[in-house]
Amino acid sequence: MYFTGIIIAISTFLIIGIFHPIVIKAEYYFGVRSWWAFLVVGLVCVGSALFIENEIVSSLVGVIGASALWGIGELFAQKKRVEKGWFPKNPNREYK
């Protein structure tokens, strides 16, 4: 039996699930100015995935990169959710 697909599927599910609170916390503490960190992580991971020989590791590094890049859009969407009052504002941060 081959478990590669199941390992990648479960890991992808967990990685995406982990990125949701990361985006929420990044917006809460740093605002949307942290988008560049998601860009750097995403590009480094996607680029690195091209050079990793192991299929599982390469796939998971690519998923992390894609999730980080997707997180940029979610970061700006999270800002709108905070403005609508769906998520709490950070009282220690100044909002414009």
Secondary structure as GFF3:
##gff-version 3
##sequence-region A 1 96
A	DSSP	alpha_helix	4	30	.	.	.	ID=ss1
A	DSSP	three_ten_helix	31	34	.	.	.	ID=ss2
A	DSSP	alpha_helix	35	49	.	.	.	ID=ss3
A	DSSP	alpha_helix	55	83	.	.	.	ID=ss4
###
